[in-house]
C-alpha cells in the first residue's frame, strides 16, 4: 500500500515539474499598449496551446492593457495583463478559467468615549445592509478592522451598551486607499440601556458637543462633491443657509449680514491667521483656500452664538481638523488639473509604535487658464500660488499622543507695464505646531498645544513715465509682518454621564513689523514723501474659558459657560457669558435656544496707523481703540422627516456695539462694520452700533439611494449707525439669499458596477452688496470720482445669480482609484456685478463685471 502511495506522489511531482518547465519555456515576443483585454486574451491563445474560459458579462473585456516588455514568459505576460484588474485565474489542464474578484477594501479605526477619549473595548461596528453581515468588535485599545468590504457607498453603524448609538451614513469607499474612520460615542444618561437614535442628520452634527447652536460639520467628500467648492471650505460654506458669497473672484462670504473679516480660523485646535491665498491685510478670505482636501478631515462650521471655547470672533468659525496618516501602509494621491497639481503621501513611520506621516503639496499658476483662453488675464499679469500641509503622529505608551502639524502658503500677483510700471502683491502665511493628547485617568483628558504662525502682506508698486506735460513718479512700498506664538491647555473632566466640564486657557504673543512708504512727485510739499507706517514691537492676548454641559435628562441638555479675552496692547478685557439649550421634545423633533456675548479685535493697523495732518505732521489717532462686540440670540427648530430627510430653521438677532466709527461730520457714515479688509487711520471711537436679524430654513436630504439635495433660504436685515446717528443699511445687507443644490450617482460598467458616474448642480440667487453711489455731475466738475456719502448703502448692486455644474467619473481598479472631474463654474455665463468707478477720460461711470463661464478639469488617482 505504501509503495503505491509513494509512487503516486512521485508521478505527481514529476507532472508538476513538467508543467513548470512548460510554463517557463513559453515566450511572448510582442508588447501591448492600451489594448482591450479581450484582444490580449485572443493573442495569448494564439501564442500558446491554452484556451481561456470566462463569462463575458463579468470579466472587464473592454479594459485597456499595457505591456511594455518583450521576450517574456507566457505566464508573466498573463500576470502583468491582469495585474490591475479584479481578475484571477485557475489552470485546468489546457484551459485557463478567468474569475472576477469583487473589489474590496479595508475599513478600520478607533472608537473612543467622546468626553474622556478613553478607548471603548467591545464596541460593535457593522456595515448596514451587508449580506452576509460584515462586522467587528473593538479590541482593548478601541481599534476595529473590517476587511474585504466591497467598494462603493455604504453606511457604518457603531454601538456599545450604555452609549448612544452612532452612524456614519453613505461614506464612499474606494479601492485605492484604506478608509480610516475614528468615532467618538456619547455615554447614555440612562445606565445599562442601549439608546437607539436615528442616524439621520448625524453626519452634519458638530463634532464639538458644547456647540449645540448654529453649527454643523462638513466632510471632505462634501467639499469635493458640492459644485463651486473646488475643495475650498469657504466656498463650500457659501451653500449653507444664512451664508452669502457674491464675489466670484474670491471665497469671501457674508454670514448673517456680518463683515467677512469677523471669521475665526482654527486648525487642530489652534487659532491661525487667514489661510487663504491672494488675501490682503485685515481680511479673513482670499482667492482660494490653502487647505487641501487631501489632508483635512471632518470639521465644524458655526454661524452664531458660539461655544465658550471660541474667542476673538463675531461672524463665524471654521474649526478645521487634519486627519492622521495611515499607520499601516503607504498610500499616495496625485491630482492634476487646470488649477495646478496636488501631490499627497501618507504612511507609517514605525508600524510597531503606530506612528504615521501625512503631507500634501500643491502648486498652481492661474496663467494656465489664461493660456487656454478660459479666463481673460492680461498678458502682463501673473498669478501663482503654492502650499504645503502636513501632520506627523507619534503615539506613546505613557505620555499620550504627540502630533506635529503645519501648513504654509505663498501667493503672488504681479503686473508689469511697458517698461515703466511694476506692481507686485504677495500674501504669505505659515503655521507649525505640536500638540499632545493625554489621558490622565478614566474620566479626565488633557490637550496641550504650542504653535508658531505668521503672515506677510506686501505690495510694491512703481510707476514712472513722462509724456508731454505729464510727469509721473510714484512708488508705494508696503510690508506688514506679524508672528504669533501660542500656547494652550484644555482640560476635559467627565464627572458622570450627566455632567461634563471643559476649561482651558490660551496665551498668545504677537510680534509685528509694519512699514509703508509712499513717494509721489505730484503731491505738494510736505506730501511728496510720506511714512504711513514704521512700527516694530510686541504685544499679546490672553484667553480663558469654562464650559459646563448638564444633560438634565436624555432629552434635555444645557451648556453654560464663560469666555475671558484680554488684549495687552490696550489693556482691555472682556467677560463673555454663553448659554445654550437643546430639548428633544419628541423622538424626531427638537428645539434649541442660545445666547452668547462675543468680541473681536480690529486689525492691528487700526491701532498703529499714522494719520497725516494738513501741515505734514503725523499722529496716531487710535492707539486705545477697543474691541468690537456683539450679543447673539438664536432660537431653532429641527425635525427629522424621513430616514435621510431633515428640516431645520433658526431665527436670530444680533446686537453689535462698541463698533469703531468717526465723530467727524465728514465721515458720519463710516463704520468698521462695512469693511471686509484693510484699515482706517481717521480718528475713531467705539460708539457705533448695528443689528442683524433674520430667519433661515433648510431642507436637507442626506446622500442615500444614490442622490442628495439641499434647498435653503434666508431673509434678513443688517443695519448700523455711524457718527451721524442715522440708521443705514450695512454694506452687506443683501436682504435675501437662496441656494438649491443636489446630485445623483450611477453605478456603471461591468464587474458589479464598481465605477461611479456623478452629476451635481447648484443654483444661488442672492441680494448683492450695497453701494456708495457716485455723483456723476460733481465727478465731472472736479475731474475725479466723487461719492455721494449722504446716500451711502441705500442701493444694492444688481442681484447675484449663478448656476454651477459638476460631472465626475470615478473608476475603481484592483489597486487604485482614479477620478475625472469637470467643474463648470457659472454655466450660464451670467456676468454678475463686480464694481463701478468714474472714468474721467470718458466722463462716465464704468461698471466692471465678474467672470463668466469657467470650466475646471482635473484628474485624480489614489494608489
JOMO-V323012 format. One record per pair of residues at least 12 apart in sequence whose C-alpha atoms are under 6 Angstrom apart, sorted by the first residue. I is the first residue (numbers start at 1). J is the second residue. D is the distance in whole Angstrom. If there is no record, write none. Layout:
I/J/D + I/J/D
//
This chain:
26/73/5 + 26/74/5 + 27/72/5 + 27/73/4 + 27/74/5 + 28/71/5 + 28/72/5 + 28/73/6 + 28/74/6 + 29/70/5 + 29/71/4 + 30/70/5 + 31/67/5 + 31/68/5 + 31/70/6 + 32/66/5 + 32/67/5 + 33/66/4 + 34/64/5 + 34/65/5 + 34/66/5 + 35/64/5 + 35/65/5 + 36/62/5 + 36/63/5 + 36/64/4 + 37/61/5 + 37/62/6 + 37/63/6 + 37/64/6 + 37/65/6 + 38/61/5 + 50/94/5 + 50/95/6 + 51/95/5 + 52/95/6 + 52/96/5 + 52/97/6 + 53/97/5 + 54/98/5 + 58/751/5 + 59/100/6 + 65/81/6 + 84/814/5 + 85/813/6 + 85/814/5 + 86/100/6 + 86/101/5 + 86/814/5 + 87/99/6 + 87/100/5 + 87/101/5 + 103/150/6 + 104/148/5 + 104/149/5 + 104/150/4 + 104/151/5 + 105/148/5 + 105/149/5 + 105/175/6 + 106/146/6 + 106/147/5 + 106/178/5 + 107/145/6 + 107/146/5 + 107/179/5 + 107/180/6 + 108/144/5 + 108/145/4 + 108/146/6 + 108/180/5 + 109/143/6 + 109/144/6 + 109/180/5 + 109/181/5 + 109/182/5 + 110/142/5 + 110/143/4 + 110/182/5 + 111/142/5 + 111/182/6 + 111/183/5 + 111/184/6 + 112/184/5 + 113/184/5 + 113/185/5 + 114/184/5 + 114/185/5 + 114/186/6 + 116/443/5 + 116/444/6 + 116/445/5 + 119/141/5 + 119/142/4 + 120/142/5 + 121/138/5 + 121/139/5 + 121/140/5 + 121/142/5 + 122/137/5 + 122/138/5 + 123/137/5 + 123/138/5 + 123/159/6 + 123/160/5 + 124/136/6 + 124/137/4 + 124/158/6 + 124/159/5 + 125/157/6 + 125/158/5 + 126/156/6 + 126/157/5 + 127/155/6 + 127/156/5 + 128/155/6 + 128/156/6 + 151/173/5 + 151/174/5 + 152/172/6 + 152/173/5 + 153/170/5 + 153/171/6 + 153/172/5 + 154/170/5 + 154/171/6 + 155/168/6 + 155/169/4 + 155/170/5 + 156/168/5 + 161/194/5 + 162/188/5 + 162/191/6 + 162/192/5 + 162/193/5 + 162/194/5 + 163/186/6 + 163/187/4 + 163/188/5 + 164/186/6 + 164/188/5 + 164/195/5 + 165/196/6 + 167/199/5 + 175/812/6 + 175/816/6 + 175/817/6 + 176/815/5 + 176/816/4 + 176/817/5 + 176/862/5 + 176/863/5 + 187/497/6 + 189/497/5 + 189/554/6 + 200/644/5 + 204/216/5 + 204/217/5 + 205/217/6 + 206/300/6 + 210/307/6 + 211/307/5 + 214/302/6 + 214/303/5 + 214/304/6 + 215/301/6 + 215/302/4 + 216/300/6 + 216/301/6 + 217/299/5 + 217/300/4 + 217/301/6 + 218/298/6 + 218/299/6 + 219/298/5 + 220/293/6 + 223/236/6 + 227/761/6 + 227/762/6 + 227/804/6 + 227/805/6 + 227/806/6 + 231/293/6 + 232/289/6 + 234/251/6 + 235/251/6 + 241/696/6 + 241/712/6 + 241/713/6 + 242/255/6 + 242/256/5 + 242/714/5 + 243/255/5 + 250/286/5 + 250/287/4 + 251/285/6 + 251/286/6 + 251/287/6 + 252/285/5 + 257/718/5 + 257/732/5 + 257/733/6 + 258/315/6 + 259/676/6 + 260/676/6 + 261/283/5 + 261/284/5 + 261/676/5 + 262/313/6 + 262/314/5 + 262/315/5 + 263/313/6 + 263/315/5 + 263/316/5 + 263/317/6 + 264/313/5 + 264/317/5 + 265/318/5 + 266/319/5 + 266/320/6 + 267/320/5 + 267/321/6 + 268/321/5 + 275/290/6 + 276/288/6 + 276/289/4 + 276/290/5 + 277/411/6 + 278/411/6 + 278/427/6 + 279/427/6 + 281/678/5 + 282/603/5 + 282/677/5 + 282/678/5 + 283/677/4 + 295/322/6 + 295/323/6 + 296/321/6 + 296/322/4 + 296/323/6 + 297/321/6 + 297/322/5 + 297/323/5 + 299/319/6 + 299/320/5 + 299/321/6 + 300/319/5 + 301/317/6 + 301/318/5 + 302/316/5 + 302/317/5 + 303/316/5 + 305/595/6 + 305/596/5 + 305/632/5 + 308/561/6 + 308/562/6 + 308/563/5 + 312/599/6 + 312/600/4 + 313/599/6 + 313/600/5 + 325/346/5 + 325/347/6 + 325/356/5 + 325/357/5 + 325/358/5 + 326/346/6 + 326/347/5 + 327/347/5 + 327/348/4 + 327/354/6 + 327/355/6 + 327/356/5 + 328/348/5 + 329/347/5 + 330/346/6 + 330/347/4 + 331/345/6 + 331/346/5 + 331/863/6 + 332/344/6 + 332/345/4 + 332/862/6 + 332/863/5 + 333/861/6 + 333/862/4 + 334/860/6 + 334/861/5 + 335/859/6 + 335/860/4 + 336/858/6 + 336/859/5 + 337/857/6 + 337/858/4 + 338/856/6 + 338/857/6 + 339/364/6 + 340/363/6 + 340/364/4 + 341/362/6 + 341/363/6 + 342/361/6 + 342/362/4 + 343/360/6 + 343/361/5 + 344/359/6 + 344/360/4 + 345/358/6 + 345/359/6 + 346/358/4 + 355/393/5 + 355/394/5 + 356/392/6 + 356/393/5 + 357/391/6 + 357/392/4 + 358/390/5 + 358/391/5 + 359/389/6 + 359/390/4 + 360/388/6 + 360/389/5 + 361/387/6 + 361/388/5 + 362/386/5 + 362/387/5 + 363/386/4 + 364/384/6 + 364/385/5 + 365/383/6 + 365/384/4 + 366/383/6 + 380/415/5 + 380/416/5 + 381/414/6 + 381/415/4 + 382/413/6 + 382/414/5 + 383/412/6 + 383/413/5 + 384/411/6 + 384/412/6 + 385/410/5 + 385/411/4 + 386/409/6 + 386/410/5 + 387/408/5 + 387/409/4 + 388/407/6 + 388/408/5 + 389/406/6 + 389/407/4 + 390/405/6 + 390/406/5 + 391/404/6 + 391/405/4 + 392/404/5 + 400/437/5 + 400/438/4 + 401/436/6 + 401/437/5 + 402/435/6 + 402/436/5 + 403/434/6 + 403/435/5 + 404/433/6 + 404/434/5 + 405/432/6 + 405/433/5 + 406/431/5 + 406/432/4 + 407/430/6 + 407/431/5 + 408/429/6 + 408/430/4 + 409/428/6 + 409/429/5 + 410/428/5 + 411/426/6 + 411/427/5 + 412/425/6 + 412/426/4 + 413/425/5 + 420/463/6 + 420/464/5 + 421/462/6 + 421/463/5 + 422/461/6 + 422/462/5 + 423/460/6 + 423/461/4 + 424/459/6 + 424/460/5 + 425/458/6 + 425/459/4 + 426/457/6 + 426/458/5 + 427/456/6 + 427/457/5 + 428/455/6 + 428/456/5 + 429/454/6 + 429/455/4 + 430/453/5 + 430/454/6 + 431/452/6 + 431/453/4 + 432/451/6 + 432/452/6 + 433/450/6 + 433/451/4 + 434/449/6 + 434/450/5 + 435/448/6 + 435/449/4 + 436/448/5 + 443/493/6 + 443/494/5 + 444/492/6 + 444/493/5 + 445/491/6 + 445/492/5 + 446/490/6 + 446/491/5 + 447/489/6 + 447/490/5 + 448/488/6 + 448/489/5 + 449/487/6 + 449/488/5 + 450/486/6 + 450/487/4 + 451/485/6 + 451/486/5 + 452/484/6 + 452/485/5 + 453/483/6 + 453/484/5 + 454/482/5 + 454/483/4 + 454/484/6 + 455/481/6 + 455/482/5 + 456/480/6 + 456/481/5 + 457/479/6 + 457/480/5 + 458/478/5 + 458/479/5 + 459/477/6 + 459/478/5 + 460/476/6 + 460/477/5 + 461/475/6 + 461/476/5 + 462/474/6 + 462/475/5 + 473/520/6 + 473/521/6 + 474/519/5 + 474/520/5 + 475/518/6 + 475/519/5 + 476/517/6 + 476/518/5 + 477/516/5 + 477/517/5 + 478/515/6 + 478/516/4 + 479/514/6 + 479/515/5 + 480/514/5 + 481/512/6 + 481/513/5 + 482/511/6 + 482/512/4 + 483/510/6 + 483/511/5 + 484/509/6 + 484/510/5 + 485/508/6 + 485/509/5 + 486/507/6 + 486/508/4 + 487/506/6 + 487/507/5 + 488/505/6 + 488/506/4 + 489/504/5 + 489/505/6 + 490/503/6 + 490/504/4 + 491/503/5 + 498/550/6 + 498/551/5 + 499/549/6 + 499/550/5 + 500/548/6 + 500/549/5 + 501/547/6 + 501/548/5 + 502/546/6 + 502/547/5 + 503/545/6 + 503/546/4 + 504/544/6 + 504/545/6 + 505/543/6 + 505/544/4 + 506/542/6 + 506/543/5 + 507/542/5 + 508/540/5 + 508/541/5 + 509/540/4 + 510/538/5 + 510/539/5 + 510/540/5 + 511/537/6 + 511/538/4 + 512/536/6 + 512/537/6 + 513/535/6 + 513/536/4 + 514/533/6 + 514/534/6 + 514/535/5 + 515/533/5 + 515/534/5 + 516/532/5 + 516/533/5 + 517/530/6 + 517/531/5 + 517/532/6 + 518/530/5 + 526/616/5 + 532/610/5 + 539/568/6 + 539/569/6 + 540/568/5 + 541/566/6 + 541/567/5 + 541/568/6 + 542/565/6 + 542/566/5 + 543/564/5 + 543/565/5 + 544/563/6 + 544/564/5 + 545/562/6 + 545/563/4 + 546/561/5 + 546/562/6 + 547/560/6 + 547/561/4 + 548/560/5 + 555/583/6 + 555/584/5 + 556/582/6 + 556/583/5 + 557/581/6 + 557/582/5 + 558/580/6 + 558/581/5 + 559/579/6 + 559/580/5 + 560/578/6 + 560/579/4 + 561/577/6 + 561/578/5 + 562/576/6 + 562/577/4 + 562/578/6 + 563/576/5 + 570/624/6 + 576/597/5 + 577/597/6 + 578/595/6 + 578/596/4 + 579/594/6 + 579/595/5 + 580/593/6 + 580/594/4 + 581/593/5 + 588/639/6 + 588/640/5 + 589/638/6 + 589/639/4 + 590/637/6 + 590/638/5 + 591/636/6 + 591/637/5 + 592/635/6 + 592/636/5 + 593/634/6 + 593/635/4 + 594/633/6 + 594/634/5 + 595/632/6 + 595/633/5 + 596/631/6 + 596/632/5 + 597/630/6 + 597/631/4 + 598/629/6 + 598/630/5 + 599/628/6 + 599/629/4 + 600/627/6 + 600/628/5 + 601/627/5 + 606/679/6 + 606/680/6 + 607/622/5 + 607/623/4 + 609/681/5 + 611/681/5 + 621/683/5 + 628/658/5 + 628/659/5 + 629/656/6 + 629/657/5 + 629/658/6 + 630/655/5 + 630/656/4 + 630/657/6 + 631/654/6 + 631/655/5 + 632/654/5 + 633/652/6 + 633/653/5 + 634/651/6 + 634/652/4 + 635/650/6 + 635/651/5 + 636/649/6 + 636/650/4 + 637/649/5 + 644/701/6 + 644/702/5 + 645/700/6 + 645/701/4 + 646/699/6 + 646/700/5 + 647/698/6 + 647/699/5 + 648/697/6 + 648/698/5 + 649/696/5 + 649/697/4 + 650/695/6 + 650/696/5 + 651/694/6 + 651/695/4 + 652/693/5 + 652/694/6 + 653/692/6 + 653/693/4 + 654/691/5 + 654/692/5 + 655/691/5 + 656/689/5 + 656/690/5 + 656/691/6 + 657/688/6 + 657/689/4 + 658/686/4 + 658/687/5 + 658/688/6 + 659/686/5 + 659/687/6 + 659/688/4 + 659/689/6 + 660/672/6 + 660/684/6 + 660/685/5 + 660/686/4 + 660/688/6 + 661/684/5 + 661/685/6 + 661/688/6 + 661/722/6 + 661/723/6 + 662/684/5 + 662/723/5 + 663/723/5 + 668/722/6 + 668/723/4 + 668/724/5 + 669/722/5 + 670/722/6 + 671/722/6 + 674/731/5 + 688/721/6 + 688/722/6 + 689/720/6 + 689/721/6 + 690/719/5 + 690/720/4 + 691/718/6 + 691/719/5 + 692/717/6 + 692/718/4 + 693/716/6 + 693/717/6 + 694/715/6 + 694/716/4 + 695/714/6 + 695/715/6 + 696/713/6 + 696/714/4 + 697/712/5 + 697/713/6 + 698/711/6 + 698/712/4 + 699/711/5 + 706/744/6 + 706/745/5 + 707/743/6 + 707/744/4 + 708/742/5 + 708/743/6 + 709/741/6 + 709/742/4 + 710/740/6 + 710/741/5 + 711/739/6 + 711/740/4 + 712/738/6 + 712/739/5 + 713/737/6 + 713/738/4 + 714/736/5 + 714/737/5 + 715/735/6 + 715/736/4 + 716/735/5 + 717/733/6 + 717/735/6 + 718/730/6 + 718/733/5 + 729/793/6 + 731/769/6 + 731/770/5 + 731/793/6 + 732/769/5 + 734/767/4 + 734/768/5 + 734/769/6 + 735/767/6 + 736/766/6 + 736/767/5 + 737/765/6 + 737/766/4 + 738/764/6 + 738/765/5 + 739/763/6 + 739/764/5 + 740/762/6 + 740/763/5 + 741/761/5 + 741/762/4 + 742/760/6 + 742/761/6 + 743/759/5 + 743/760/4 + 744/758/6 + 744/759/6 + 745/757/6 + 745/758/4 + 755/810/6 + 755/811/5 + 755/812/6 + 756/809/6 + 756/810/5 + 757/808/6 + 757/809/5 + 758/807/6 + 758/808/5 + 759/806/6 + 759/807/5 + 760/805/6 + 760/806/5 + 761/804/6 + 761/805/4 + 762/803/6 + 762/804/5 + 763/802/6 + 763/803/5 + 764/801/6 + 764/802/5 + 765/800/6 + 765/801/5 + 766/799/6 + 766/800/5 + 767/799/5 + 768/796/6 + 768/797/5 + 768/799/5 + 768/800/6 + 769/796/6 + 769/797/6 + 770/793/5 + 770/795/6 + 770/796/4 + 770/797/6 + 771/793/5 + 771/795/6 + 771/796/6 + 772/792/5 + 772/793/5 + 773/787/6 + 773/788/6 + 774/786/6 + 774/787/4 + 774/788/6 + 775/787/5 + 775/788/6 + 783/840/6 + 785/838/5 + 802/826/6 + 803/826/5 + 803/827/6 + 804/824/6 + 804/825/5 + 804/826/5 + 804/827/6 + 805/824/5 + 806/822/6 + 806/823/5 + 807/821/6 + 807/822/5 + 808/820/6 + 808/821/4 + 816/862/5 + 816/863/4 + 817/861/6 + 817/862/5 + 818/860/5 + 818/861/4 + 819/859/6 + 819/860/5 + 820/859/5 + 821/857/6 + 821/858/5 + 822/856/6 + 822/857/5 + 823/855/6 + 823/856/5 + 824/854/6 + 824/855/4 + 825/853/6 + 825/854/5 + 825/855/6 + 826/853/5 + 827/853/6 + 829/852/4 + 829/853/5 + 830/852/6 + 831/849/6 + 831/850/6 + 831/852/6 + 832/849/6 + 832/850/5 + 833/849/5 + 834/848/5 + 834/849/4 + 834/850/5 + 835/847/6 + 835/848/5
//
